[in-house]
Amino acid sequence: MPTPIVDVVFPCLNEEGALPWVLSRLPEGYRAIVVDNGSTDRSAEVALEHGALVVTEPIRGFGSAAHAGLTAATAPIVAFCDADASMDPADLPKVVDPVRAGTSDLVLGRRKPTTRGAWPIHARIANRALALLMRRATGITFSDLGPMRAARRDAVVALDLRDRRSGFPLEFVLKAHNAGWRITEVDTPYSPRVGRSKVTGTLKGTIIAVKDMSRLLAAQRRAPNTLT
């Protein structure tokens, strides 16, 4: 494809069933970077067949996959999105356009469930609790740490994000806030995913995510400028 204007990082673990639809929904000028994080199905092959750049990251963890995708990105803007069809890549311009226009440095997709079963109740409760803790730690109001987001690639690299597990999305926001970024939220539809979630679809995964994020929030309260 011609030089992309946006690279979209899709952390991926056993998503062969969702990838054909997901990759078919990318807007023109957007390139998919599918990061295979140890899949045992045909996710990597399916992604290649549908025109994605495929990166292999053997170390498990959302942050590991996201960082590998960020490292592979070359477009001026990088976006992140789940590969499970819970979010429609056709909605990516909602988070990308304010960054391209220079009116925001980081745009977060605020998930709006399309059905009652799209977002498990334990995950919603955990998200609300983390949003409250984040407001207390930063003094700013966010309602969601959703997976769809966009920012300028060079600026994201400069944040030097270190978390390689479930805390990556929160560390991203905390370091951006500490750096004085303009951060905004926009509504993005959220639908039932294809297959089983590795994080919010399970109670164990949600507990791990809460622990990872609680550790980062505690560090933010102690010493915001030394957050690692």
N, C-alpha and C positions, 0 to 999 in steps of 0.2 A: 504494500500500500504506500501511497505518498507519505512524506514526513508527517507523523501525527501531531495534532495540536494538543491532544490529551492522551496520556497513558493511563489505563484503568487497571489497577492491581486487583486480581481476584484470588485471594488465598483459597486453596482447594484441597479437600480431602474427601475422596470418593463421591464425586459429584457428576459422574458420567450421565446420569439421567436428566440433570438440569442444564448442563452446559450447552446443548444445541440451542435451546430456547434463549438462554442468557446471552450467548455470543451473537445470536441473530438480531438482538435488540440494541446493539451499540449504534449510536448516532454516527453520521459520517464524520471522518476526521479523528475518531477515537480508536485507539489501538488497545486490544486486550492483552494483558500480561497475566497468564494463568500460572500460579505458583503451586506446583504439585508438592504437597507436604506429606508424602508417604502413602499415596493412594494405593489400594490393592485392586482397584477396578481399572477400567480403561479411560480414566479421566484425562490423562496426558495425551493419549492417542486421539480422543474425541476433540480435545482442545486444538490439537494440531490440524485435524481434519477440517475444523471450522475457522482456520486462519489466525489463531492466537499465537503469540510468542509464549512458549512454554519454558518455565524455569523450574528446576528441581531443587527443593530445599529439604534435605533429609532430617534436619533437626525439627522435631515436632513442636508446634506452638503457633498460635495466631501471629504473635509478634515476629517470630522467625520468618514465617511466610511473607508477612507484610514488608519486612525489611528487605528480604530477597527481591521482592517485586520492585521496591523503591530503588534499590541498587541497579536493577536492570532498566529502569525507566530512563528515557532520554528526552521526552517531550517537555515543553516548558511548564505544563500543568500536570500534576499527578492526582488521580482520584482513586478511591478505594471503594470496593463494593463486594458484598457476599456473592458466592458463586452458586447459591442454592435455589435461585429463582424466587426468593422471598421479596426481593426488590427488583424493580424493572430498570435495566440499564437505559431504557429510553428516557427515564427521568433524570439521568445524570446532568443534563444542562441546567437543571434547577440549582445544583450545587456548584457547577463549573462556571456558569455565566457571570455571577458576581465577582469571582476571582479574575476572570478574563477582563472584566470591565474596570477592575481596580477599586471596587467599592468595598471589598472584603478580602481579608487575607486567608481566612479559613471558613469554609461553609460546611455545616453539619446537617445531615438529613434527619429530621425529626420524624420518627416512625409513627404513622397513622394506620392502625390495623384495618384491613378491608373486611375481615370477618372476626367473629369472637375467638375462633381457634387459631388465629394467625400468630398470636403472641401469648405463650403460656403464662398463667397467672403468677407462678413463682418468679418468672423472669421479669414480669411487670413490676412486682413488688420490689425485687432487688434493684431494678433500674430507678425506681422512685427514691429508694433509700440512698443510692449512690448519688443521685442528682441533688438530694438535700445535703449530703456530706460535702459534695463539690461546691455548693453555694456557700457553705460555712467556711470552706478552706480558701476559696478564691474571692468571695464577695460578689460574684457575678452569677446570674441566673441562667442555667441550662436545664432543659427538661429531658434530654436524651443523649446518650453516647452511642448513637446508632452507627452502623458500619459504613454508610454512604457518606463520603466527605471529599473535599477537594481543596487543594492549595498549590502554590507554585513549588515546583520540584526542588529547585535550589534552596529555597527557604526551609523546606521540610528536612532536607539533608543537613542543613546547618543546625537544626535543633538537636542533632546527635541523640536520637531516640535509642534507648538501651533495652527496654523491656522486650523480652522475646516470648512472653506468654499472653495471658488475657489482659494484662494491664496496658498493652500498647495503645489502644484507643484513648485511654485516660491520660497516659503520659503525654501523648500528642497534644491534647487540649491544655494540660497544665503547663507544659513548656511553651506552647504558643501564647498562652495568657501571660506567663512570666516575661516573655519577650515583647509584650506590648502589641500583639497582633489584634486586628479587628476580627472578631469571631461572631458569626451569625448563624441562625438556624432557619431552615425552610422545611415545610411539610413534605414528606415523601410517603406514598402508599406502601404498606407492608402486608404481604400476603402469606398464606401458609407455604412453607418451604417444601421442596421436593426432597423426600428422604428424611432421615433423622438428624437433628442438630447435634453437633459435637459439644456445644457449650450451653446455650440457653434452652435447648430442648430437653436437657437432663438436669435433675436436681444437683447431681454431683458437679457437673460442668458449671452450673450457676454459682455454687459455693466456691469453687476454685477461682472463678472470675471475681467474685466479691472479695475474697482474700487478697488477690493480687492488687485490686484497685484500692482496697482499704490501706494496704501498705504504702502505696504511692500518695494517698491523701494524707496519711500521717506524716510522711516526709515533707509534704507541701506545707503543712501547718508548722512543722519545726523550723524549716529553713527553705523557703521557696526558691531562693536563688542558687541553691546547691542540689536541686532535685536531679537524681540520676536514675 
